[in-house]
């Protein structure tokens, strides 16, 4: 599958499921571990002087809204107009715009923090170096990046989900060591990583890095 086809499939699939998505995904506030990790991210951004934060692949804005509740100056970017429509409806005080990695329409060094919460999982692995380079470009030196992704080394193709059939969504399970190595090549310093081995589910990684 070409890169353009992958992005089109992701966008179209999430447009299809947008209205139902939040009914199938638990709120961040229900997970004390993720609340602690996001709280740590917010604290580090604040301790580094604060400033704009962007969630890339924000979907319906559920995590963006949580970060706003922590006091961050946060906005969201997503390739799916359908998901963005839900985000704007549910979080009217937050700015949401259309876009996708690795071609973010943001100035160099303009951000204090970036969150990519299960958004790199839809990028073909060959695009990760360019995506991480672009994330590093838009962060100021010392800015923070928080990633969440599925752990493994395979492509999982979904044709149904979130109450819908007929979608075409590629999900990539990624090795933690490989992601960390690519971040280092892009100029990041990996500070912490957490792998959650949840029962009956693929392990989940949370990785925090700082722009060098």
N, C-alpha and C positions, 0 to 999 in steps of 0.2 A: 504494500500500500504506500502511495506517495505521501509526502508530508502534507500537501494541500488536501488530499483525500482524508487523511487522518483528522485534520482540523475540522473539515466539513462534517465528517461523521460525528465527531464530538459535539459540535455546535447543534446539529440537527437532532441528535439524541437527547441532549439536555433541553432543547426547545420543546420536545415532545413530552418530557416528564416534569417540566418545571412546576406546573400547578400542583402536582402530587408529591414532589420531592420531600418537602419538610415533614410530611406525615410519616415517612419511612426512615428518617434520619433523626436520632435523638438530639435534643438540645445540648449544646456544649455544657451548659450549667448542670446537667445531670451527671457529668463525669468529673469527679474530683481530681483525678490525675491530670487530665487535660486542662482543667481550670488552673491547677498549680503551674503547669508548664507555660501556659499563656500568660499567667500572672508574672512569672519570672521574665518572660520576653518583654512584657510591658514595663516592668521595673528596670530592666537593662536599658531599654530605649530612653526612659526618663532619666536614668543616671548618666546617660551619655549626652544629655542636653536636650532631649526631646526633639520634636519636629514631625514632619509628615511621615505617615506609615501607609503602605498600600498592601491590600490582600490581592494577590494575583490568582485568578481562578476563584473568585469569591462566590460564585453560584448565587444562591438566594440571599446571601448576606448574613447568614446566621452567625458565622464567626466574626465577620466584620462588625456586626452589631455588638457582639460580646466585647470586642476590643475597645469599641467606643465607650462602652459602659465602664471600662477600666481607666478611662480618661485619655486615651490616645487620640491624636488627630489623624483619623483613619479614613480611607476611601477604598473603593473596590473596583477591580477590573475583571471582566469575564468575556469570553467569546460568544456566549449565548444570549441573544436578545430576550428570549423567554425567561431565563433565569434572572436577568437584570430587571425585567418588569416586576417580578415578584419581590426582588430586593428593594426596589424603589418604593413599592407599595408598603412593605413591612418596615422599612427603615427610612422614612422620608427626610430625616435630617442628615443623611449621609450621601455623599456623591458617588455614583456608580457610572462607569463608562465601559464601552465595548473595546476589547483588545485581547491580545494573546501573546504569550512567550513564543519565540525569542525576539519579538519586534515591538517592545513596549514604547509607546509614544510619551516618554518621560525624559526630562533633561538629565544630563550627566550629574552625578553626585547630589541629587535633589532630595533624597529620602534618608530618614533616620532609621527606618525599619521596613522590612518586607516579610510577608507571610505567604507561603504557598502550601495551603492545607489540602492535600490530596489533589493537587492540580498537575504536578509533574508526572503523575501516574498515567496521564493521557498523552504524553509526548513520546514518540518513538525514541528509544535510547540514543540513537545517533544524533538527535537534536539536543540532548542534554548539555553538551559542552557549550553550544551557542546560547542556550537558555541561561545557563549559569553565568556566562560572560556578560550577558545583558543585565542580569540581576546585579552583578557586581558593578557594572557601569553606572546604574542609576542610584546605587547606595553611596552615601558619603563615606570617607574613610572612618572605620570604627562602627559603621552602621550594622544593624543586626538582621539576620535572616533566619526564619523558623520554617522548617519543612515538616510535612507529615506525608508518609507514603506506605504502601504495602511492601513487605519484605519478601524477597525471593529472586527468581531469575527466569521469568517466563512472561508470555503475553496471554492474557485472558480476554476472550472475546464474548461480550454479552449481547444477546439478541432480545432479552427481556429484563425488566427491572423497574422498580418503583411503581408497580401497578400497571405497566405497559408492556406490550409485545411489539415486535417489529423495529426495535432500535438497533443500532450498529455501533457499539461502543468498545473500543480497545482499552484495556487496563493493563499496565505494565507493573509487574512485581519486581522490585529493584533490590540489589544487594547493598547493604549499608556501607560496606567497605568501598564498593565501587562508587557510590554516590559521594562519599567523603573524599575519595581521590579526585573525582572530577571537580568538586568544590575547591579543593586545594589548588588544582591547576588553574582555576578561574581567579585565584587570588584571595580565597576565603581561608580563615582559620577556624576549624571545627572546634567548638568549645565543649559541647555535651551531646550525647545521643542516648535515647531511651528506646528499647525494643519491648513492646508489649505482646506477650504470647497469649492471646485471648483464646479461650476454649472454643473449639469448633470453627475458628476463623483463622485466616492467614495472619501471621504476625504483623504488627504495625510498628513503624519507626517514627520517632520524633527527633529531629536533628537540628541543633542550634549552632549557627556559625556567625562569625564576625568578618566584615570586609576589611582586609589588610591594606 
